[in-house]
């Protein structure tokens, strides 16, 4: 028995789940609790959706995503920015929970993002640790800036103690990340592979494994675009605009940027590539972005082929 294509959008909040279905133009609301999720999954089984789309909502979507995975209902968790841009492109400027669900259903029908499997427990654990580390680093940078700008000595001792405390937390989080990776043979193998490249440290390795599980499964153009280091055209008619990067996974891109700065000093392939761009007159920002892209493509190839760093192979990437 065949079913007509049916696309579901679910707007997830802390308290409730607003559901829209296309092309039926049906809407439902369920509580975001175990009973509500069970009732929603039962309803979806009857509808037999082609695809369910929900936004990443600060973790509130995880119980529902887990239930959809167990029920083997195809679903994709989407970056909210993609959906906002899609809504603007369709002229949908009003915003309510029901409208958001309808936009998500329309996005599912028009774009048809590829369903992704739910991350395993190790991935979720390491991703949470990597996210917490990033938050601690942001607080640490803010406190150091406050120490430099403090007008008097009155508050500096307090800031110094907080900086030292945050530094301890960062070190403890790094240790937790390392232990989590070492406990998993699969993660440990990929960590050894990635860190065989000069300039790649534990933070980038963990970030790539937790936040970029597609590494090694996509081609070089797709992986660069996914991270947001692929320059996008800005042309119209005879005008040729400046190509810029935008979108992508900012958390991965930020860590990749710091690793690339190190690689331009200690990785012979990236160093040579970066210096050649600068010598050719490329602005520093353009050169470092190109180096980020080259490093990412090399790492993608290493994971795809399960081959440790090799200078000859890297030069050919």
C-alpha atoms as one frame of an Amber mdcrd trajectory, in Angstrom:
protein
   0.000   0.000   0.000   1.413   3.392  -1.012   0.796   6.660   0.793   0.771
  10.189  -0.582   3.862  12.202   0.458   3.214  13.903   3.764   5.504  16.399
   5.504   5.398  17.306   9.182   6.792  20.372  10.924   7.060  20.440  14.721
   7.742  23.613  16.685   9.311  22.549  19.977   9.123  24.602  23.154   9.681
  23.689  26.779   5.982  23.138  27.460   4.388  22.041  24.202   4.808  20.652
  20.696   2.955  22.418  17.883   2.556  20.205  14.819   1.635  21.083  11.232
   1.085  18.675   8.344   1.340  19.317   4.605  -0.396  19.026   2.226  -3.332
  18.222   4.527  -3.107  21.595   6.344  -3.693  19.846   9.652  -2.430  21.249
  12.971  -2.137  19.589  16.394  -0.765  20.516  19.800   0.726  18.115  22.357
   2.371  18.575  25.738   6.153  18.262  25.649   6.235  15.490  28.236   6.446
  11.691  27.998   2.687  11.231  27.537   2.438  14.018  24.978   5.389  12.684
  22.996   3.911   9.171  23.029   0.559  10.508  21.753   2.344  12.520  19.035
   4.350   9.492  17.877   1.117   7.469  17.729  -0.493  10.167  15.596   2.530
  10.270  13.283   2.417   6.494  12.815  -1.121   6.881  11.470  -0.115   9.739
   9.151   2.965   7.836   7.841   5.014  11.006   7.138   7.627  11.152   4.406
   9.706  13.446   6.614   9.431  15.204   9.975  11.381  18.429  10.529  12.029
  20.125  13.866  14.393  22.879  14.945  17.268  22.556  17.363  15.736  24.144
  20.478  18.412  24.212  23.138  17.973  20.542  23.987  14.162  20.609  24.356
  13.934  18.638  21.089  16.041  15.696  22.284  13.306  13.568  23.968  11.118
  13.923  20.886  14.026  13.169  18.535  14.829  10.049  20.551  11.210   8.892
  20.376  11.096   9.467  16.600  14.323   7.485  16.175  12.968   4.555  18.220
   9.730   4.624  16.184  11.816   4.675  12.963  10.054   7.805  11.730  12.341
   9.744   9.340  13.228  13.124  10.810  15.766  15.930  10.520  16.794  18.483
  13.152  17.408  21.814  11.414  19.420  24.915  12.283  16.871  27.630  13.229
  18.647  30.146  11.005  17.898  28.045   7.914  14.217  28.047   8.764  14.126
  31.800   9.492  15.754  32.531   6.134  13.285  30.193   4.428  10.325  31.917
   6.113  11.558  35.343   4.948  12.046  34.049   1.410   8.405  32.917   1.317
   7.149  36.237   2.712   6.108  34.729   6.050   6.980  37.472   8.549   4.376
  36.750  11.230   5.485  34.436  14.024   3.477  32.213  16.338   4.110  28.644
  17.435   1.532  27.312  14.960   2.911  29.451  12.118   6.433  28.238  12.947
   5.228  24.636  12.699   3.604  25.392   9.336   6.844  26.967   8.084   8.774
  23.886   9.199   6.321  21.631   7.321   6.681  23.818   4.211  10.484  23.678
   4.598  10.328  19.880   4.838   8.232  19.672   1.654  10.245  22.196  -0.384
  13.826  21.507   0.757  13.580  17.875   1.883  16.661  17.833   4.122  18.305
  14.456   4.509  17.196  12.579   7.636  20.074  12.093  10.063  20.419   9.350
  12.672  20.289  10.423  16.292  23.781  10.891  17.781  24.862   8.052  20.054
  25.410   8.501  23.788  29.161   9.140  23.456  28.575  11.817  20.812  25.971
  13.601  22.934  28.236  13.412  25.996  31.314  14.792  24.223  29.277  17.450
  22.417  27.910  18.659  25.769  31.461  18.838  27.150  32.745  20.670  24.068
  29.859  23.146  24.313  30.564  23.707  28.015  34.251  24.265  27.278  33.349
  26.919  24.708  31.107  28.660  27.245  33.893  28.636  29.846  36.376  30.081
  27.340  33.929  32.883  26.506  33.569  33.717  30.205  37.330  33.545  30.656
  37.963  35.982  27.791  35.317  38.347  29.168  36.869  38.324  32.644  40.364
  38.939  31.279  39.027  41.900  29.327  37.396  43.243  32.485  40.687  42.880
  34.374  42.486  44.912  31.726  39.829  47.628  31.793  39.225  47.771  35.570
  39.646  51.451  36.594  40.878  50.695  40.104  42.548  47.910  42.073  39.335
  47.371  44.055  37.786  44.709  41.816  40.923  43.234  40.245  41.561  40.629
  42.998  37.987  39.375  42.570  38.418  39.128  38.808  41.763  37.357  39.249
  40.203  34.725  41.522  37.400  34.162  39.031  39.903  33.837  36.148  41.853
  31.224  38.101  38.621  29.365  38.894  37.564  29.367  35.230  41.014  28.138
  34.185  40.638  25.181  36.560  37.200  24.400  35.112  38.575  24.502  31.556
  41.370  22.111  32.550  38.874  19.763  34.233  36.614  19.851  31.157  39.573
  19.075  28.891  40.351  16.095  31.101  36.716  14.921  30.941  36.757  15.183
  27.131  39.989  13.196  26.925  38.637  10.454  29.202  35.367  10.223  27.227
  37.287   9.790  23.977  39.653   7.198  25.424  36.729   5.103  26.700  35.404
   4.606  23.163  37.565   2.529  20.784  35.886   4.143  17.746  36.439   7.672
  19.029  39.980   6.857  20.129  40.848   5.520  16.660  39.481   8.621  14.919
  41.172  10.896  17.471  44.536   9.253  16.747  43.896   9.661  13.027  42.999
  13.357  13.218  45.784  14.253  15.629  48.398  12.693  13.359  48.100  15.925
  11.332  50.540  18.622  12.565  48.680  21.407  14.340  45.591  19.345  15.236
  45.053  19.182  18.980  42.504  17.507  21.254  39.988  20.384  21.154  39.578
  20.409  17.363  39.554  16.603  17.246  36.772  16.395  19.838  34.814  19.227
  18.204  34.958  17.591  14.781  33.849  14.228  16.134  31.026  15.652  18.256
  29.752  18.500  16.095  30.687  17.360  12.582  29.807  13.647  12.357  29.545
  14.050   8.566  33.358  14.354   8.360  34.600  11.662   6.001  31.174  11.002
   4.460  30.919  14.061   2.160  32.999  15.364  -0.718  35.295  18.341  -0.263
  32.808  20.926  -1.539  29.992  19.603   0.647  32.071  19.480   3.844  33.434
  23.011   3.261  29.922  24.359   2.723  28.578  22.514   5.774  31.170  24.144
   8.046  30.837  27.523   6.328  34.316  27.936   4.824  33.257  27.666   1.170
  33.149  31.117  -0.470  29.718  31.789  -1.960  29.188  33.684  -5.205  27.761
  37.207  -5.093  27.191  37.906  -8.785  24.365  39.547 -10.678  24.335  40.113
 -14.428  27.761  41.406 -15.428  28.652  42.376 -11.864  31.097  40.090 -10.084
  30.844  40.654  -6.361  33.260  39.623  -3.655  32.783  36.004  -2.631  32.219
  35.603   1.085  31.674  32.785   3.548  28.518  32.684   5.627  26.289  30.220
   7.407  27.568  26.802   8.363  28.427  25.517  11.821  29.960  28.446  13.645
  31.095  26.380  16.645  33.150  24.109  14.383  34.431  27.017  12.305  35.658
  28.947  15.347  37.717  26.026  16.639  38.986  25.271  13.118  40.146  28.894
  12.842  42.278  28.643  15.990  43.732  25.304  14.860  44.555  26.765  11.442
  46.464  29.636  13.041  48.648  27.009  14.696  48.875  25.002  11.476  50.174
  28.026   9.535  53.225  27.876  11.823  53.773  24.167  12.414  52.049  22.236
   9.612  54.421  22.238   6.597  51.649  21.881   3.993  49.339  24.545   5.440
  52.281  26.852   6.195  53.528  26.684   2.596  49.998  27.143   1.206  49.261
  30.121   3.484  52.551  31.885   2.708  52.036  31.394  -1.020  48.645  33.108
  -0.822  50.063  36.030   1.146  52.975  36.364  -1.293  50.447  36.437  -4.125
  48.773  39.489  -2.609  45.799  37.824  -0.934  44.492  39.681   2.155  45.276
  37.905   5.427  41.598  37.104   6.112  41.198  35.544   2.675  44.417  33.549
   3.087  43.482  32.200   6.528  39.989  31.223   5.313  41.505  29.373   2.360
  43.920  27.638   4.746  40.995  26.628   6.973  39.235  25.137   3.981  42.351
  23.243   2.836  42.968  21.855   6.325  39.338  20.743   6.638  39.447  19.038
   3.230  42.671  17.212   4.176  41.102  16.000   7.443  37.953  14.943   5.581
  40.069  12.875   3.176  42.037  11.317   6.033  38.850  10.183   7.776  37.216
   8.997   4.533  40.246   6.879   3.581  41.166   6.015   7.190  44.698   7.186
   6.443  46.911   9.045   8.908  48.670  12.272   7.942  50.838  11.944   4.893
  52.589  14.993   3.480  52.473  13.783  -0.131  48.753  12.994   0.090  48.046
  16.299   1.851  49.838  18.231  -0.888  47.583  16.557  -3.430  44.371  17.447
  -1.544
